[in-house]
């Protein structure tokens, strides 16, 4: 078949490559005669090759090492214009998938030489990206070399090259795992040979991939293994030539893989092994400085070395990975997640830096909006006799955090300096009933003035930042560009904790009863939604279409046909009611906003209804008592609300009523005044 009869697309490819060689010959005429000769020979080679094939692309593919040779010689000149022309021609052939595996290896070798000489680095990165992402001819050691090339450019001093190389590395890492997914999709019946798999051999690391893995999965295994090695400050096995690596960048890459490709780790036992035996111990090890550190010189022993102090960029990235592991790999890592959750809870301790506590709150908030995840925590931990009561610890930690915000003076706010100066037994003088001051803790109060949304307790004022129900909008977990720990705004922590508590109630309602039943309790679309009185935020909770008469039906009547096992439902209540009551009792007293107060009361109403449905009278009565007390004026003493009620109930409670916990819990550890 004559060339003129070939498809127009193929003819255009042929013409473009020939024109590139002619242009290269002209440019090299004076200073590079050997390049001129190679370009002219290349034209003859192309014409001879094309005459043997009907398909021009196949012709180029079969002879691509020889066809590319003039362009390699052009790159070796290190002359800017000639290198640019040569790389453009190489990219043209790559884009049309006219490059064989051998030619691809030669391209990487050529690009490596350019990288070492610092020539056309951006064009070089562009070429590597095309070569790896266009098809899968680059595999094994050649792929490793291409990735190392980009890593090394990432650590150059030029900021433009650095940032471009960073994006290229992320793209290549993603491409490697996308190949695995595509490989699995094309061969769904192909699985690892479990009988021949010796996982113990992988513990110390390996320079060759397991033979049980397909080719693309083998590349992904070696890449992931080396990323773990590098984050742990060890030498890589596969990425030979990689001389430096920052821990922050390595953690980001690990998180990207874990969050985007969980199916790979669930399918292949080799990846599962790496996750359990290498990644989880590494994360626990890197968490050590965060757990040991105590703010304000409270560290035991000698002064803490700088290397032992928590480093915000590392801590934040570790928590991002922990969040991914808990949310996506919980079923695979039940034991490991128990450790991770305990560590996150410890981050909320009052002696931890404010930014650590803010990070932990954001991680917990992501979990509080997932009913199935909380249900799994209760089933796997709280219901097991010798396991940590994780769900209980999470809720109690949130309650303790809320209380601590009104006990520990905030040095960033001068108004708070008198928070505890008058003692714990009495409120500030400015808060005398019936005598509202013009300014209360710096907040305008009085007739005709709408109070700012927030919480005021014993002179400590904390504002509320609206967060829609069922959503998590982390701030500190997204500060990937920050090298130093940022300051935490006064009201941020209490806002996130407040949203966590409301979302816990919402999730518990979803667990214990059908979703439709939960919706029937939420008679307003914004019931469980922290928001300002001036702005209405949309929510995904649907408003049920019911008549006014039906909406007044007893909540207990609405909660029927329970699809959650009774034992699980009771354990959920047992694990949460103390922490929730302690937090809500304080928040409802401190609330200065009608919307916030309504949200808290609605949450307490839903929770007490759930308790009543389960015939769990102790927590039900405790929540109802707290709501009754909240309806009374400050310092109003009513005998029926005295602690005698709780004491009398506790007798039946201690006697094993409904299988409750062995020891009664105090609704709110803080002294909230007389009456309860």
C-alpha positions as CSV (number, residue, x, y, z in Angstrom):
1,X,0.0,0.0,0.0
2,X,1.4,3.4,-1.0
3,X,2.0,6.0,1.7
4,X,-0.5,8.4,0.0
5,X,-3.3,5.8,0.4
6,X,-2.8,5.4,4.2
7,X,-5.2,7.0,6.7
8,X,-4.7,10.8,7.1
9,X,-3.8,10.4,10.8
10,X,-1.0,8.1,10.1
11,X,0.3,10.3,7.2
12,X,0.3,13.3,9.5
13,X,2.4,11.4,12.0
14,X,4.8,10.4,9.3
15,X,5.1,13.9,7.9
16,X,5.5,15.4,11.4
17,X,8.4,13.1,12.4
18,X,10.1,13.6,9.0
19,X,9.8,17.4,9.3
20,X,11.2,17.2,12.9
21,X,14.2,15.4,11.6
22,X,14.7,17.9,8.8
23,X,14.5,20.8,11.2
24,X,17.0,19.0,13.5
25,X,19.4,18.5,10.6
26,X,19.3,22.2,9.6
27,X,19.8,23.3,13.2
28,X,22.8,21.0,13.7
29,X,24.4,21.8,10.4
30,X,27.1,24.1,11.7
31,X,28.0,23.0,15.2
32,X,26.9,19.4,15.4
33,X,27.7,17.5,12.1
34,X,27.3,14.1,13.7
35,X,23.7,15.1,14.7
36,X,23.0,16.3,11.1
37,X,24.2,13.0,9.7
38,X,22.0,11.0,12.2
39,X,18.9,13.1,11.4
40,X,19.3,12.5,7.7
41,X,19.9,8.8,8.2
42,X,16.8,8.8,10.4
43,X,14.7,10.1,7.5
44,X,15.9,7.3,5.3
45,X,15.3,4.7,8.1
46,X,11.7,5.9,8.5
47,X,10.9,5.7,4.8
48,X,12.3,2.1,4.6
49,X,10.4,1.1,7.7
50,X,7.1,2.5,6.5
51,X,7.3,0.6,3.3
52,X,7.3,-2.7,5.2
53,X,4.0,-2.1,7.1
54,X,0.5,-1.2,6.3
55,X,0.0,0.5,9.7
56,X,2.4,3.4,10.1
57,X,2.0,3.4,13.9
58,X,3.1,-0.2,14.1
59,X,6.0,0.6,11.8
60,X,7.2,3.3,14.2
61,X,6.5,1.0,17.2
62,X,8.6,-1.8,15.8
63,X,11.6,0.4,14.9
64,X,11.2,3.0,17.6
65,X,14.7,2.6,19.2
66,X,16.4,3.3,15.9
67,X,13.9,6.1,14.9
68,X,14.5,7.8,18.3
69,X,18.3,7.7,18.0
70,X,18.7,11.1,16.3
71,X,16.6,12.7,19.0
72,X,18.7,11.1,21.8
73,X,21.9,12.5,20.1
74,X,20.2,15.9,20.0
75,X,19.5,15.7,23.7
76,X,23.2,14.8,24.3
77,X,24.3,18.1,22.8
78,X,22.8,19.9,25.8
79,X,22.1,22.8,23.5
80,X,18.8,24.4,24.7
81,X,17.1,24.8,21.3
82,X,18.1,21.4,20.0
83,X,17.1,19.7,23.3
84,X,13.7,21.3,23.1
85,X,13.2,20.2,19.5
86,X,14.3,16.6,20.4
87,X,12.0,16.4,23.4
88,X,9.1,17.7,21.4
89,X,9.6,14.9,18.8
90,X,10.0,12.3,21.6
91,X,6.7,13.5,23.2
92,X,5.0,13.2,19.8
93,X,5.9,9.6,19.4
94,X,4.9,8.9,23.1
95,X,1.5,10.5,22.6
96,X,0.8,8.3,19.6
97,X,1.9,5.2,21.5
98,X,4.6,4.5,19.0
99,X,7.3,3.7,21.6
100,X,8.3,0.1,22.5
101,X,9.5,-1.0,25.9
102,X,13.1,-0.9,24.8
103,X,12.7,2.6,23.4
104,X,11.0,3.7,26.6
105,X,14.0,2.5,28.6
106,X,16.3,4.5,26.2
107,X,14.1,7.6,26.7
108,X,14.4,7.3,30.5
109,X,18.2,7.0,30.2
110,X,18.3,10.1,28.0
111,X,16.1,12.0,30.4
112,X,18.3,10.9,33.4
113,X,21.3,12.4,31.6
114,X,19.4,15.7,31.1
115,X,18.4,15.7,34.8
116,X,21.9,15.3,36.0
117,X,23.1,18.2,33.8
118,X,20.1,20.4,34.8
119,X,18.9,20.9,31.2
120,X,15.3,21.7,30.4
121,X,14.0,20.3,33.6
122,X,10.3,21.3,33.1
123,X,10.2,19.8,29.6
124,X,11.9,16.7,31.0
125,X,9.1,16.3,33.7
126,X,6.5,16.8,31.0
127,X,8.0,14.0,29.0
128,X,8.2,11.6,31.9
129,X,4.6,12.2,32.7
130,X,3.5,11.4,29.2
131,X,5.6,8.3,29.1
132,X,4.2,6.8,32.3
133,X,0.6,7.8,31.9
134,X,0.0,7.3,28.1
135,X,0.4,3.5,28.4
136,X,2.0,0.8,30.6
137,X,5.2,0.0,28.6
138,X,7.4,1.4,31.3
139,X,7.6,-1.2,34.1
140,X,9.9,-2.6,36.7
141,X,13.3,-1.0,37.1
142,X,12.7,1.5,34.3
143,X,9.6,2.7,36.1
144,X,11.5,3.0,39.3
145,X,14.2,5.1,37.6
146,X,11.6,7.4,36.1
147,X,10.1,8.0,39.5
148,X,13.5,8.6,41.1
149,X,14.3,11.1,38.4
150,X,11.2,13.1,39.4
151,X,11.9,12.8,43.1
152,X,15.4,14.2,42.6
153,X,14.0,17.2,40.6
154,X,11.6,17.8,43.5
155,X,14.5,18.5,45.8
156,X,16.2,21.1,43.5
157,X,16.6,24.7,44.7
158,X,14.5,26.1,41.9
159,X,11.0,26.6,43.3
160,X,9.2,26.2,39.9
161,X,11.0,23.0,39.2
162,X,10.4,21.8,42.8
163,X,6.7,22.4,42.6
164,X,6.3,20.9,39.2
165,X,8.3,17.8,40.2
166,X,6.1,17.4,43.3
167,X,3.0,17.4,41.2
168,X,4.6,15.0,38.8
169,X,5.6,12.5,41.5
170,X,2.0,12.5,42.9
171,X,0.7,11.9,39.4
172,X,3.1,9.1,38.7
173,X,2.4,7.4,42.1
174,X,-1.3,7.6,41.4
175,X,-0.7,6.2,37.8
176,X,1.2,3.2,39.2
177,X,-1.8,2.2,41.4
178,X,-4.3,3.0,38.7
179,X,-2.6,0.4,36.6
180,X,-3.2,-2.2,39.4
181,X,-6.9,-1.3,39.4
182,X,-7.1,-1.6,35.6
183,X,-5.2,-4.9,35.7
184,X,-7.7,-6.3,38.3
185,X,-10.6,-5.0,36.2
186,X,-9.3,-6.7,33.0
187,X,-8.6,-10.0,34.9
188,X,-11.1,-10.2,37.7
189,X,-10.5,-13.9,38.3
190,X,-6.8,-13.4,38.7
191,X,-5.8,-13.5,42.4
192,X,-2.7,-14.1,44.4
193,X,-1.5,-17.6,45.0
194,X,-2.1,-17.7,48.7
195,X,-0.7,-21.2,49.1
196,X,2.7,-20.2,47.9
197,X,2.8,-16.9,49.7
198,X,5.3,-16.6,52.5
199,X,4.5,-13.3,54.2
200,X,7.2,-13.7,56.8
201,X,9.8,-13.2,54.0
202,X,8.4,-9.7,53.5
203,X,9.0,-8.5,57.0
204,X,12.6,-7.3,56.5
205,X,11.9,-5.8,53.1
206,X,12.8,-7.2,49.7
207,X,14.6,-6.0,46.6
208,X,12.4,-8.1,44.3
209,X,8.6,-8.2,44.4
210,X,6.7,-11.2,45.5
211,X,6.3,-13.7,42.6
212,X,2.6,-14.1,43.5
213,X,1.8,-10.6,42.3
214,X,0.9,-9.6,38.7
215,X,3.3,-7.2,37.0
216,X,1.6,-3.9,37.8
217,X,0.8,-5.0,41.4
218,X,4.4,-5.9,41.8
219,X,5.5,-2.4,40.8
220,X,3.0,-0.9,43.2
221,X,4.2,-3.2,46.0
222,X,7.8,-2.1,45.6
223,X,6.8,1.6,45.4
224,X,4.7,1.5,48.5
225,X,7.4,-0.5,50.4
226,X,10.0,2.0,49.5
227,X,7.8,5.0,50.5
228,X,7.4,3.4,54.0
229,X,11.2,2.8,54.1
230,X,11.9,6.4,53.2
231,X,9.4,7.8,55.8
232,X,11.2,5.6,58.4
233,X,14.5,7.1,57.3
234,X,15.7,3.8,55.8
235,X,17.3,3.1,52.5
236,X,14.9,2.2,49.6
237,X,15.1,-1.2,47.9
238,X,13.6,-0.3,44.5
239,X,14.0,3.4,44.1
240,X,17.7,3.2,43.6
241,X,19.4,6.6,43.3
242,X,17.0,8.4,45.6
243,X,19.3,10.3,47.9
244,X,17.0,12.5,49.9
245,X,13.4,12.5,51.0
246,X,11.3,14.7,53.4
247,X,9.1,12.9,55.8
248,X,6.2,15.3,55.2
249,X,6.2,14.5,51.5
250,X,6.4,10.8,52.1
251,X,3.5,10.9,54.5
252,X,1.4,12.8,51.9
253,X,2.2,10.2,49.3
254,X,1.2,7.3,51.6
255,X,-2.0,9.1,52.5
256,X,-2.8,9.6,48.8
257,X,-2.4,5.9,48.1
258,X,-4.3,4.7,51.1
259,X,-7.2,7.1,50.5
260,X,-7.5,6.5,46.8
261,X,-6.9,2.7,46.4
262,X,-8.3,0.8,49.4
263,X,-9.4,-2.0,47.0
264,X,-5.8,-2.9,46.3
265,X,-5.0,-3.5,50.0
266,X,-8.1,-5.5,50.5
267,X,-7.5,-7.8,47.5
268,X,-3.8,-8.5,47.8
269,X,-2.5,-10.2,51.0
270,X,1.0,-8.7,50.3
271,X,-0.3,-5.1,50.5
272,X,-2.4,-6.1,53.5
273,X,0.8,-7.3,55.2
274,X,2.6,-4.1,54.4
275,X,-0.2,-2.1,56.0
276,X,-0.3,-4.2,59.2
277,X,3.4,-4.9,59.7
278,X,5.1,-1.8,58.3
279,X,2.7,1.2,58.1
280,X,0.9,0.9,61.4
281,X,4.0,0.4,63.6
282,X,5.6,3.3,61.8
283,X,2.7,5.6,62.6
284,X,2.6,4.6,66.2
285,X,6.4,5.2,66.4
286,X,6.0,8.7,64.8
287,X,3.2,9.5,67.2
288,X,5.5,9.0,70.2
289,X,6.6,12.7,70.6
290,X,3.0,13.8,70.5
291,X,2.0,11.5,73.3
292,X,5.0,12.2,75.6
293,X,5.0,16.0,75.2
294,X,3.3,18.0,77.9
295,X,2.7,21.7,77.4
296,X,4.0,24.3,79.9
297,X,7.0,22.4,81.2
298,X,5.0,19.5,82.6
299,X,7.3,16.9,81.1
300,X,8.7,14.5,83.5
301,X,12.5,14.1,83.7
302,X,15.1,16.2,81.8
303,X,14.0,19.0,79.5
304,X,12.5,17.7,76.3
305,X,14.9,17.9,73.4
306,X,13.8,19.8,70.3
307,X,13.7,16.5,68.3
308,X,11.2,15.0,70.9
309,X,8.7,17.9,70.6
310,X,5.7,17.4,68.4
311,X,6.1,19.0,65.0
312,X,2.9,20.3,63.5
313,X,3.5,19.3,59.8
314,X,4.3,15.7,60.9
315,X,1.5,15.5,63.5
316,X,-1.1,16.8,61.1
317,X,-0.1,14.4,58.3
318,X,-0.1,11.5,60.7
319,X,-3.6,12.3,61.9
320,X,-4.7,12.5,58.3
321,X,-3.4,9.0,57.7
322,X,-5.0,7.7,60.9
323,X,-8.3,9.2,59.8
324,X,-8.1,7.4,56.5
325,X,-7.1,4.1,58.1
326,X,-9.9,4.2,60.6
327,X,-12.5,5.2,58.0
328,X,-11.5,3.0,55.1
329,X,-9.5,0.1,56.6
330,X,-11.3,-0.5,59.9
331,X,-12.5,-4.0,59.1
332,X,-8.9,-5.0,58.2
333,X,-7.2,-3.2,61.2
334,X,-9.5,-3.7,64.2
335,X,-6.7,-4.1,66.7
336,X,-4.6,-1.3,65.2
337,X,-7.5,1.1,65.0
338,X,-8.1,0.5,68.7
339,X,-4.6,1.9,69.3
340,X,-5.1,4.8,66.9
341,X,-8.3,5.8,68.5
342,X,-6.8,5.7,71.9
343,X,-4.0,8.0,70.7
344,X,-6.4,10.4,69.2
345,X,-8.4,10.6,72.4
346,X,-5.1,11.3,74.3
347,X,-4.6,14.3,72.0
348,X,-7.6,15.9,73.7
349,X,-5.9,15.9,77.1
350,X,-5.8,19.3,78.7
351,X,-2.0,19.4,78.9
352,X,-1.6,19.0,75.1
353,X,-1.0,22.1,72.9
354,X,-4.1,23.8,71.5
355,X,-3.3,22.9,67.9
356,X,-3.0,19.2,68.8
357,X,-6.4,19.3,70.5
358,X,-7.9,21.0,67.5
359,X,-6.5,18.4,65.1
360,X,-7.9,15.6,67.3
361,X,-11.3,17.2,67.4
362,X,-11.4,17.4,63.6
363,X,-10.5,13.7,63.3
364,X,-13.2,12.7,65.8
365,X,-15.7,14.9,64.0
366,X,-15.2,13.0,60.8
367,X,-16.1,9.8,62.7
368,X,-19.0,11.3,64.6
369,X,-21.0,11.9,61.4
370,X,-20.7,8.2,60.4
371,X,-23.2,6.1,62.3
372,X,-22.0,2.8,60.9
373,X,-18.5,3.5,62.0
374,X,-19.6,4.4,65.6
375,X,-21.7,1.3,65.6
376,X,-18.6,-0.8,64.7
377,X,-16.6,0.9,67.5
378,X,-19.3,-0.2,70.0
379,X,-19.5,-3.7,68.7
380,X,-15.8,-4.3,68.4
381,X,-14.6,-2.6,71.6
382,X,-17.2,-1.5,74.1
383,X,-19.1,-4.8,73.9
384,X,-16.0,-6.9,74.4
385,X,-15.1,-7.7,78.0
386,X,-11.4,-7.2,77.8
387,X,-11.2,-4.4,75.2
388,X,-10.9,-0.7,75.6
389,X,-14.3,1.1,75.7
390,X,-13.4,3.2,72.7
391,X,-16.8,4.7,72.0
392,X,-17.2,5.6,75.7
393,X,-13.7,7.1,75.7
394,X,-14.5,9.2,72.7
395,X,-17.7,10.7,74.1
396,X,-16.2,11.2,77.5
397,X,-13.2,12.9,76.0
398,X,-15.5,15.3,74.1
399,X,-17.3,16.0,77.3
400,X,-14.1,16.6,79.2
401,X,-12.8,18.9,76.4
402,X,-16.0,21.0,76.7
403,X,-15.5,21.3,80.4
404,X,-11.9,22.1,80.2
405,X,-12.6,25.1,77.9
406,X,-14.4,26.8,80.8
407,X,-11.8,25.9,83.4
408,X,-8.5,26.6,81.7
409,X,-8.0,30.3,81.2
410,X,-7.3,31.3,77.6
411,X,-4.2,33.6,77.6
412,X,-5.1,35.0,74.2
413,X,-8.3,36.7,75.6
414,X,-7.7,39.3,78.3
415,X,-11.4,39.1,79.2
416,X,-10.8,35.6,80.5
417,X,-8.2,36.4,83.0
418,X,-10.8,36.5,85.8
419,X,-12.4,33.2,84.8
420,X,-11.5,31.4,88.1
421,X,-10.4,34.3,90.3
422,X,-13.7,34.4,92.2
423,X,-13.7,30.6,92.9
424,X,-15.8,27.8,91.6
425,X,-18.8,28.2,93.9
426,X,-20.3,31.4,92.5
427,X,-20.8,33.1,89.2
428,X,-19.2,36.4,88.4
429,X,-20.7,39.5,90.0
430,X,-21.7,40.9,86.6
431,X,-24.1,38.0,86.1
432,X,-26.4,38.7,89.0
433,X,-29.9,37.7,88.1
434,X,-32.1,40.5,86.9
435,X,-29.2,43.0,86.6
436,X,-27.8,42.5,83.1
437,X,-24.8,44.7,82.6
438,X,-24.0,46.7,79.5
439,X,-21.0,44.4,78.9
440,X,-20.7,40.9,80.1
441,X,-17.3,39.3,79.5
442,X,-16.8,41.9,76.7
443,X,-20.2,41.0,75.1
444,X,-23.0,43.5,74.8
445,X,-26.0,42.5,76.7
446,X,-29.3,44.3,77.5
447,X,-32.7,45.2,76.3
448,X,-33.0,45.4,72.5
449,X,-29.5,43.7,72.0
450,X,-29.3,40.3,70.4
451,X,-26.5,38.3,72.1
452,X,-23.7,37.0,70.0
453,X,-24.0,33.2,69.5
454,X,-21.7,31.5,71.9
455,X,-21.2,30.2,75.4
456,X,-20.6,32.2,78.6
457,X,-19.6,30.5,81.8
458,X,-18.0,32.0,84.9
459,X,-16.6,34.9,82.9
460,X,-15.2,32.8,80.0
461,X,-16.8,33.7,76.7
462,X,-16.4,31.4,73.7
463,X,-18.2,32.2,70.4
464,X,-19.7,29.6,68.1
465,X,-18.7,29.0,64.4
466,X,-21.7,27.6,62.5
467,X,-21.1,24.1,61.2
468,X,-23.9,22.3,59.2
469,X,-25.1,19.1,60.8
470,X,-23.7,15.9,59.3
471,X,-20.7,17.7,57.7
472,X,-17.1,18.0,58.7
473,X,-15.1,21.0,57.5
474,X,-11.6,20.6,58.9
475,X,-9.3,23.6,59.0
476,X,-6.1,22.5,60.7
477,X,-6.0,19.1,58.9
478,X,-5.9,21.0,55.6
479,X,-2.9,23.3,56.5
480,X,-0.5,21.3,54.4
481,X,1.6,24.4,53.6
482,X,2.2,25.4,57.2
483,X,5.6,24.7,58.8
484,X,4.6,26.1,62.2
485,X,1.7,25.4,64.4
486,X,-1.0,28.1,63.9
487,X,-2.9,29.7,66.7
488,X,-6.3,28.4,67.5
489,X,-9.1,30.9,67.6
490,X,-10.9,31.2,70.9
491,X,-14.2,29.7,69.8
492,X,-13.0,27.2,67.2
493,X,-12.5,24.2,69.6
494,X,-15.8,24.6,71.4
495,X,-17.6,24.9,68.0
496,X,-16.2,21.7,66.7
497,X,-16.8,19.8,70.0
498,X,-20.3,21.2,70.1
499,X,-20.9,19.9,66.6
500,X,-19.4,16.6,67.4
501,X,-21.8,16.1,70.4
502,X,-24.8,17.0,68.3
503,X,-23.7,14.6,65.5
504,X,-23.1,11.8,68.0
505,X,-26.8,12.2,69.0
506,X,-27.8,12.2,65.4
507,X,-25.7,9.1,64.7
508,X,-27.0,7.2,67.7
509,X,-30.5,7.9,66.6
510,X,-29.7,6.5,63.2
511,X,-28.1,3.4,64.8
512,X,-30.8,2.5,67.2
513,X,-33.8,3.1,64.9
514,X,-34.6,3.1,61.2
515,X,-33.5,6.3,59.3
516,X,-37.2,7.2,58.7
517,X,-37.8,6.9,62.4
518,X,-34.9,9.3,63.2
519,X,-36.3,11.8,60.7
520,X,-39.7,11.7,62.4
521,X,-38.0,13.0,65.6
522,X,-36.4,15.9,63.8
523,X,-39.5,18.1,63.2
524,X,-37.3,20.9,61.9
525,X,-34.7,20.6,59.2
526,X,-32.3,22.5,61.3
527,X,-32.9,20.9,64.7
528,X,-29.5,19.3,65.0
529,X,-27.7,22.1,63.3
530,X,-25.4,24.6,65.0
531,X,-26.0,27.9,63.3
532,X,-26.2,31.6,63.9
533,X,-29.6,33.2,64.4
534,X,-29.0,35.4,61.4
535,X,-28.2,32.7,58.9
536,X,-30.0,29.5,57.9
537,X,-27.7,26.7,56.7
538,X,-29.0,24.0,54.5
539,X,-28.9,20.4,55.8
540,X,-29.4,17.0,54.4
541,X,-31.9,16.1,57.1
542,X,-35.3,16.0,55.4
543,X,-38.3,17.7,57.1
544,X,-41.0,15.1,57.5
545,X,-44.4,15.9,56.0
546,X,-46.7,15.4,59.0
547,X,-49.6,17.3,60.4
548,X,-49.4,19.3,63.6
549,X,-51.3,16.7,65.5
550,X,-49.0,13.9,64.4
551,X,-46.0,15.9,65.2
552,X,-47.1,15.9,68.9
553,X,-47.2,12.1,69.0
554,X,-45.0,10.7,71.7
555,X,-41.4,10.1,70.6
556,X,-41.6,6.7,72.2
557,X,-44.5,5.7,70.0
558,X,-42.5,6.7,66.9
559,X,-39.5,4.6,67.9
560,X,-40.8,1.1,67.1
561,X,-39.7,-1.8,65.0
562,X,-36.2,-1.4,66.2
563,X,-33.7,-3.0,63.8
564,X,-30.7,-2.7,66.2
565,X,-30.1,-5.5,68.6
566,X,-31.2,-4.6,72.1
567,X,-27.8,-5.5,73.6
568,X,-26.1,-3.2,71.2
569,X,-28.6,-0.4,71.7
570,X,-28.1,-0.6,75.5
571,X,-24.4,-0.6,75.2
572,X,-24.5,2.5,73.0
573,X,-26.5,4.3,75.7
574,X,-24.2,3.0,78.5
575,X,-21.1,4.2,76.6
576,X,-22.4,7.6,75.9
577,X,-24.9,9.0,78.3
578,X,-22.5,10.2,81.0
579,X,-20.2,12.1,78.7
580,X,-23.1,13.6,76.7
581,X,-25.0,14.6,79.9
582,X,-21.9,16.2,81.4
583,X,-21.3,18.3,78.2
584,X,-24.9,19.2,77.5
585,X,-25.6,20.2,81.1
586,X,-22.8,22.7,81.0
587,X,-23.4,23.9,77.4
588,X,-27.1,24.6,78.0
589,X,-26.3,26.7,81.0
590,X,-23.6,28.6,79.2
591,X,-25.5,29.1,75.9
592,X,-26.3,32.7,75.0
593,X,-28.0,31.9,71.7
594,X,-31.5,30.7,71.2
595,X,-30.7,28.5,68.3
596,X,-27.8,26.8,70.2
597,X,-30.1,26.3,73.2
598,X,-32.8,24.8,71.0
599,X,-30.4,22.5,69.3
600,X,-29.1,21.2,72.7
601,X,-32.6,20.7,74.1
602,X,-33.7,18.9,70.9
603,X,-30.6,16.6,71.1
604,X,-31.4,15.9,74.8
605,X,-35.0,15.2,73.9
606,X,-34.1,12.7,71.2
607,X,-31.6,11.0,73.5
608,X,-34.0,10.7,76.4
609,X,-36.6,9.3,74.0
610,X,-34.2,6.7,72.9
611,X,-33.4,5.8,76.5
612,X,-37.1,5.6,77.3
613,X,-37.8,3.3,74.3
614,X,-35.1,1.0,75.6
615,X,-36.6,1.2,79.2
616,X,-33.3,2.6,80.4
617,X,-34.7,4.8,83.1
618,X,-31.5,6.0,84.8
619,X,-30.1,7.9,81.8
620,X,-33.6,8.9,80.7
621,X,-34.4,10.5,84.0
622,X,-31.0,12.2,84.2
623,X,-31.5,13.9,80.9
624,X,-35.1,14.9,81.7
625,X,-33.9,16.3,85.1
626,X,-31.1,18.3,83.4
627,X,-33.7,19.7,80.9
628,X,-36.0,20.7,83.8
629,X,-33.2,22.4,85.7
630,X,-32.2,24.3,82.6
631,X,-35.8,25.7,82.4
632,X,-35.5,27.3,85.8
633,X,-34.0,30.7,86.7
634,X,-30.4,30.7,88.0
635,X,-30.0,29.7,91.6
636,X,-33.6,28.5,91.8
637,X,-33.7,25.6,94.3
638,X,-36.4,23.0,93.8
639,X,-36.6,20.0,96.1
640,X,-37.8,17.7,93.3
641,X,-34.7,18.4,91.4
642,X,-32.4,17.6,94.3
643,X,-29.8,14.9,94.0
644,X,-32.0,12.7,96.2
645,X,-33.8,11.7,93.0
646,X,-30.7,10.5,91.4
647,X,-29.7,8.7,94.6
648,X,-32.9,6.8,94.8
649,X,-32.6,5.8,91.2
650,X,-29.1,4.8,91.7
651,X,-30.2,2.1,94.2
652,X,-32.1,0.3,91.5
653,X,-29.4,1.0,89.1
654,X,-26.7,-0.6,91.3
655,X,-29.0,-3.6,91.7
656,X,-28.5,-4.6,88.1
657,X,-31.5,-2.8,86.5
658,X,-31.5,-3.3,82.7
659,X,-27.9,-4.5,82.9
660,X,-26.4,-1.0,83.2
661,X,-22.8,-0.1,84.1
662,X,-21.5,-1.2,87.5
663,X,-20.9,2.3,88.9
664,X,-23.2,5.3,88.6
665,X,-21.9,8.3,86.8
666,X,-22.1,11.9,87.8
667,X,-24.0,14.0,85.2
668,X,-21.6,16.9,85.2
669,X,-18.3,16.9,87.1
670,X,-18.3,20.7,87.2
671,X,-20.3,22.4,90.0
672,X,-23.2,24.0,88.1
673,X,-24.8,25.6,91.2
674,X,-27.6,24.5,93.5
675,X,-30.5,22.4,92.4
676,X,-28.8,19.3,90.9
